[in-house]
């Protein structure tokens, strides 16, 4: 079987493991716990690296250079989100329960596609730098040179999690962080802390991690298979890209609209409240990394198994959000002021409704993982399109009446309501999958009967 053919169902204990069986139910439970730990650890490490990058850049660059770096990082974030929709998410959906050989073939195609996207995006950045001036030109040029390696490195993260190798993803991110710290230390000692050198240190470290990923996976990206990869997953890619576009656009529109309606200070209050809830981002993203491969494997057992896992993820994330919100609300003023300074009083007023909104978002994430595992991209996109106006309306209506607190209350209402829509779509996706499976089984039985009749 080649990686371009549909995957045949395999025992869940033998998929993506090179044919090695797990050690019974206890071994599978331990394995799931370890994979979850690696997911949270890897995302925590990635978040820590990004935080360190922001601190280093802010401390060593002028405000103008820092602004140039921020623009370059935003360009990278857009390219990263597009690449994940094009390569990483289809890889996790289609190859998390594949045989080892099929997984390796899918990884070569996915990483080759992401590398090609990186080359194209990098050339666009380099070309744009010719029309920009000063620090922005330097930042875009450095980003363009390192973009292929940066996108490749991120794809390796998802590839390793799809293949039961969360530890490899953690080691890869750790290598990026260590090389980055070493490079920055050398730059600081030599006095070369311009935006060009800092972006090159960050991007170049990511390129080193991208090359390390090839050694870890013992697979070389094949950009020549980008066209076949796109054709093979044409049912998923446009909808995944559409979801990324909706999410990105919604986030930007909400921020700018609240600023226009209620003022910049209210946007700052919301941002301060979100910072208090920052640990939840690590948990949510970590569950996303681990949850999709686990969901794909659960579906190989039954749709009921997948539904149960989605319920557990949704309930767990919602509980975490509420607990962190209560903790933030009860945080002593002395500690809150030490963390956020003068923004602490405003943050304290919005942290609880924001945590309720994040609880709803956690319930949505559980359903979204289920729809991804089902490869129900049509339903997932439809759910996101349905919920986006609800979130926008709730936030803006709240901001118009009550500033930052009103916007937070709007989130607290919109996200839980949106979770109902997402779970309705998940139930529809599960029913459609069961119906398709029953139809396929009936076809096979009928074919077997016909073959038996001919033999008789």
MOFEN-V170105 format. One record per residue. RES is the residue in three letters. SS is DSSP state (hx for helix, st for strand, lp for the rest). Layout:
res=RES ss=SS
res=RES ss=SS
This chain:
res=UNK ss=lp
res=UNK ss=lp
res=UNK ss=lp
res=UNK ss=lp
res=UNK ss=lp
res=UNK ss=lp
res=UNK ss=lp
res=UNK ss=lp
res=UNK ss=lp
res=UNK ss=lp
res=UNK ss=lp
res=UNK ss=hx
res=UNK ss=hx
res=UNK ss=hx
res=UNK ss=lp
res=UNK ss=lp
res=UNK ss=lp
res=UNK ss=lp
res=UNK ss=lp
res=UNK ss=lp
res=UNK ss=lp
res=UNK ss=lp
res=UNK ss=lp
res=UNK ss=hx
res=UNK ss=hx
res=UNK ss=hx
res=UNK ss=hx
res=UNK ss=hx
res=UNK ss=hx
res=UNK ss=hx
res=UNK ss=hx
res=UNK ss=hx
res=UNK ss=hx
res=UNK ss=hx
res=UNK ss=hx
res=UNK ss=hx
res=UNK ss=hx
res=UNK ss=hx
res=UNK ss=hx
res=UNK ss=hx
res=UNK ss=hx
res=UNK ss=hx
res=UNK ss=hx
res=UNK ss=hx
res=UNK ss=hx
res=UNK ss=hx
res=UNK ss=hx
res=UNK ss=hx
res=UNK ss=hx
res=UNK ss=hx
res=UNK ss=hx
res=UNK ss=hx
res=UNK ss=hx
res=UNK ss=hx
res=UNK ss=hx
res=UNK ss=hx
res=UNK ss=hx
res=UNK ss=hx
res=UNK ss=hx
res=UNK ss=hx
res=UNK ss=lp
res=UNK ss=lp
res=UNK ss=hx
res=UNK ss=hx
res=UNK ss=hx
res=UNK ss=hx
res=UNK ss=hx
res=UNK ss=hx
res=UNK ss=hx
res=UNK ss=hx
res=UNK ss=hx
res=UNK ss=hx
res=UNK ss=hx
res=UNK ss=hx
res=UNK ss=hx
res=UNK ss=hx
res=UNK ss=hx
res=UNK ss=hx
res=UNK ss=hx
res=UNK ss=hx
res=UNK ss=hx
res=UNK ss=hx
res=UNK ss=hx
res=UNK ss=hx
res=UNK ss=hx
res=UNK ss=hx
res=UNK ss=hx
res=UNK ss=hx
res=UNK ss=hx
res=UNK ss=hx
res=UNK ss=hx
res=UNK ss=hx
res=UNK ss=hx
res=UNK ss=hx
res=UNK ss=hx
res=UNK ss=lp
res=UNK ss=lp
res=UNK ss=lp
res=UNK ss=lp
res=UNK ss=hx
res=UNK ss=hx
res=UNK ss=hx
res=UNK ss=hx
res=UNK ss=hx
res=UNK ss=hx
res=UNK ss=hx
res=UNK ss=hx
res=UNK ss=hx
res=UNK ss=hx
res=UNK ss=hx
res=UNK ss=hx
res=UNK ss=hx
res=UNK ss=hx
res=UNK ss=hx
res=UNK ss=hx
res=UNK ss=hx
res=UNK ss=hx
res=UNK ss=hx
res=UNK ss=hx
res=UNK ss=hx
res=UNK ss=hx
res=UNK ss=hx
res=UNK ss=hx
res=UNK ss=hx
res=UNK ss=hx
res=UNK ss=hx
res=UNK ss=hx
res=UNK ss=hx
res=UNK ss=hx
res=UNK ss=lp
res=UNK ss=lp
res=UNK ss=lp
res=UNK ss=lp
res=UNK ss=hx
res=UNK ss=hx
res=UNK ss=hx
res=UNK ss=hx
res=UNK ss=hx
res=UNK ss=hx
res=UNK ss=hx
res=UNK ss=hx
res=UNK ss=hx
res=UNK ss=hx
res=UNK ss=hx
res=UNK ss=hx
res=UNK ss=hx
res=UNK ss=hx
res=UNK ss=hx
res=UNK ss=hx
res=UNK ss=hx
res=UNK ss=hx
res=UNK ss=hx
res=UNK ss=hx
res=UNK ss=hx
res=UNK ss=hx
res=UNK ss=hx
res=UNK ss=hx
res=UNK ss=hx
res=UNK ss=hx
res=UNK ss=hx
res=UNK ss=hx
res=UNK ss=hx
res=UNK ss=lp
res=UNK ss=lp
res=UNK ss=lp
res=UNK ss=hx
res=UNK ss=hx
res=UNK ss=hx
res=UNK ss=hx
res=UNK ss=hx
res=UNK ss=hx
res=UNK ss=hx
res=UNK ss=hx
res=UNK ss=hx
res=UNK ss=hx
res=UNK ss=hx
res=UNK ss=hx
res=UNK ss=hx
res=UNK ss=hx
res=UNK ss=hx
res=UNK ss=hx
res=UNK ss=hx
res=UNK ss=hx
res=UNK ss=hx
res=UNK ss=hx
res=UNK ss=hx
res=UNK ss=hx
res=UNK ss=hx
res=UNK ss=hx
res=UNK ss=hx
res=UNK ss=lp
res=UNK ss=lp
res=UNK ss=lp
res=UNK ss=lp
res=UNK ss=hx
res=UNK ss=hx
res=UNK ss=hx
res=UNK ss=hx
res=UNK ss=hx
res=UNK ss=hx
res=UNK ss=hx
res=UNK ss=hx
res=UNK ss=hx
res=UNK ss=hx
res=UNK ss=hx
res=UNK ss=hx
res=UNK ss=hx
res=UNK ss=hx
res=UNK ss=hx
res=UNK ss=hx
res=UNK ss=hx
res=UNK ss=hx
res=UNK ss=hx
res=UNK ss=hx
res=UNK ss=hx
res=UNK ss=hx
res=UNK ss=hx
res=UNK ss=lp
res=UNK ss=lp
res=UNK ss=lp
res=UNK ss=lp
res=UNK ss=lp
res=UNK ss=hx
res=UNK ss=hx
res=UNK ss=hx
res=UNK ss=hx
res=UNK ss=hx
res=UNK ss=hx
res=UNK ss=hx
res=UNK ss=hx
res=UNK ss=hx
res=UNK ss=hx
res=UNK ss=lp
res=UNK ss=hx
res=UNK ss=hx
res=UNK ss=hx
res=UNK ss=hx
res=UNK ss=hx
res=UNK ss=hx
res=UNK ss=hx
res=UNK ss=hx
res=UNK ss=hx
res=UNK ss=hx
res=UNK ss=hx
res=UNK ss=hx
res=UNK ss=hx
res=UNK ss=hx
res=UNK ss=hx
res=UNK ss=hx
res=UNK ss=hx
res=UNK ss=hx
res=UNK ss=hx
res=UNK ss=hx
res=UNK ss=hx
res=UNK ss=hx
res=UNK ss=hx
res=UNK ss=hx
res=UNK ss=hx
res=UNK ss=hx
res=UNK ss=hx
res=UNK ss=hx
res=UNK ss=hx
res=UNK ss=lp
res=UNK ss=hx
res=UNK ss=hx
res=UNK ss=hx
res=UNK ss=hx
res=UNK ss=hx
res=UNK ss=hx
res=UNK ss=hx
res=UNK ss=hx
res=UNK ss=hx
res=UNK ss=hx
res=UNK ss=hx
res=UNK ss=hx
res=UNK ss=hx
res=UNK ss=lp
res=UNK ss=hx
res=UNK ss=hx
res=UNK ss=hx
res=UNK ss=hx
res=UNK ss=hx
res=UNK ss=hx
res=UNK ss=hx
res=UNK ss=hx
res=UNK ss=hx
res=UNK ss=hx
res=UNK ss=hx
res=UNK ss=hx
res=UNK ss=hx
res=UNK ss=hx
res=UNK ss=hx
res=UNK ss=hx
res=UNK ss=hx
res=UNK ss=hx
res=UNK ss=hx
res=UNK ss=hx
res=UNK ss=hx
res=UNK ss=hx
res=UNK ss=hx
res=UNK ss=hx
res=UNK ss=lp
res=UNK ss=hx
res=UNK ss=hx
res=UNK ss=hx
res=UNK ss=hx
res=UNK ss=hx
res=UNK ss=hx
res=UNK ss=hx
res=UNK ss=hx
res=UNK ss=hx
res=UNK ss=hx
res=UNK ss=hx
res=UNK ss=hx
res=UNK ss=hx
res=UNK ss=hx
res=UNK ss=hx
res=UNK ss=hx
res=UNK ss=hx
res=UNK ss=hx
res=UNK ss=hx
res=UNK ss=hx
res=UNK ss=hx
res=UNK ss=hx
res=UNK ss=hx
res=UNK ss=hx
res=UNK ss=hx
res=UNK ss=hx
res=UNK ss=hx
res=UNK ss=lp
res=UNK ss=lp
res=UNK ss=lp
res=UNK ss=hx
res=UNK ss=hx
res=UNK ss=hx
res=UNK ss=hx
res=UNK ss=hx
res=UNK ss=hx
res=UNK ss=hx
res=UNK ss=hx
res=UNK ss=hx
res=UNK ss=hx
res=UNK ss=hx
res=UNK ss=hx
res=UNK ss=hx
res=UNK ss=hx
res=UNK ss=hx
res=UNK ss=hx
res=UNK ss=hx
res=UNK ss=hx
res=UNK ss=hx
res=UNK ss=hx
res=UNK ss=hx
res=UNK ss=hx
res=UNK ss=hx
res=UNK ss=hx
res=UNK ss=hx
res=UNK ss=hx
res=UNK ss=hx
res=UNK ss=hx
res=UNK ss=hx
res=UNK ss=hx
res=UNK ss=hx
res=UNK ss=hx
res=UNK ss=hx
res=UNK ss=hx
res=UNK ss=hx
res=UNK ss=hx
res=UNK ss=hx
res=UNK ss=hx
res=UNK ss=hx
res=UNK ss=hx
res=UNK ss=hx
res=UNK ss=lp
res=UNK ss=lp
res=UNK ss=lp
res=UNK ss=hx
res=UNK ss=hx
res=UNK ss=hx
res=UNK ss=hx
res=UNK ss=hx
res=UNK ss=hx
res=UNK ss=hx
res=UNK ss=hx
res=UNK ss=hx
res=UNK ss=hx
res=UNK ss=hx
res=UNK ss=hx
res=UNK ss=hx
res=UNK ss=hx
res=UNK ss=hx
res=UNK ss=hx
res=UNK ss=hx
res=UNK ss=hx
res=UNK ss=hx
res=UNK ss=hx
res=UNK ss=hx
res=UNK ss=hx
res=UNK ss=hx
res=UNK ss=hx
res=UNK ss=hx
res=UNK ss=hx
res=UNK ss=hx
res=UNK ss=hx
res=UNK ss=hx
res=UNK ss=hx
res=UNK ss=hx
res=UNK ss=hx
res=UNK ss=hx
res=UNK ss=hx
res=UNK ss=hx
res=UNK ss=hx
res=UNK ss=hx
res=UNK ss=hx
res=UNK ss=hx
res=UNK ss=hx
res=UNK ss=hx
res=UNK ss=hx
res=UNK ss=hx
res=UNK ss=hx
res=UNK ss=hx
res=UNK ss=hx
res=UNK ss=hx
res=UNK ss=hx
res=UNK ss=hx
res=UNK ss=hx
res=UNK ss=hx
res=UNK ss=hx
res=UNK ss=hx
res=UNK ss=hx
res=UNK ss=hx
res=UNK ss=hx
res=UNK ss=hx
res=UNK ss=hx
res=UNK ss=hx
res=UNK ss=hx
res=UNK ss=hx
res=UNK ss=hx
res=UNK ss=hx
res=UNK ss=hx
res=UNK ss=hx
res=UNK ss=hx
res=UNK ss=hx
res=UNK ss=hx
res=UNK ss=hx
res=UNK ss=hx
res=UNK ss=hx
res=UNK ss=hx
res=UNK ss=hx
res=UNK ss=hx
res=UNK ss=hx
res=UNK ss=hx
res=UNK ss=hx
res=UNK ss=hx
res=UNK ss=hx
res=UNK ss=lp
